[in-house]
Amino acid sequence: MSALEIIDKVVKKCSNLSSYFIYCNTYLRKANKINKSMKQLSVISREQRSARAHEQRGRGGE
């Protein structure tokens, strides 16, 4: 096997790896976005719960 053939194989493997990493990064980014939106939802629901509890306390005092 000549040096050029070896270099060719290495280049092909590296290009496959880089496309694999790009693929992984894309899905990691999507997972991050989902995670952030889930955190926002939990914050929103927590705020709604505390607001409801506040309203109920207000009505009970009347």
N, C-alpha and C positions, 0 to 999 in steps of 0.2 A: 504494500500500500504506500503510495507516495504521500509526501507532505501535503500536497494540494488536496488530496482525497480526505486526509485526516482533518484539515482545516474546514473543508466543505461539510463534513459530518458534524463537526463542533458547531459551526455556524447554524446548521439546520436545527440541531438540538437546542441551541440558545434561542433561536427564533420561536420554536415551539414553547419553550419555557416562558418567554416574554409574553406570548399571547395567553398562556395559562395564568400568569400573574395579573394581566390586565383583566381577565375574566374574573379572577378572585377579587380584585379590587372593586370591580363594579358591584359584585354581590355584597361585599363588606360595606360599601357605601349605602346600598339599599337597606341593609340590616340596620345600619346606624340611623338612617332616616326613620325607619319604623320604630326603633327604640326611642328616639327623641319624641316622636308623635305620641307614643304610648305614655311617656313621662308627662307630656303636656296634658293628655287626657286625664291622667290620674290627678294632676294638680287641679284641673278644672272641676273634676267630680268632687274633690276634697273641698274646694271653695263652695260648690253648690250645696254640699252637705252642711257645711258650717252656716251658710246663709239660711238654709231651711231651718236648722236648729235655732238660729237667731229669731226667725219669724215666729216659730212655735213658742219660744219663750216670751216673745212680745205679746202674742195673743193670749197666752195663759195669764199674763199679768193684768189684762183688762178686766 
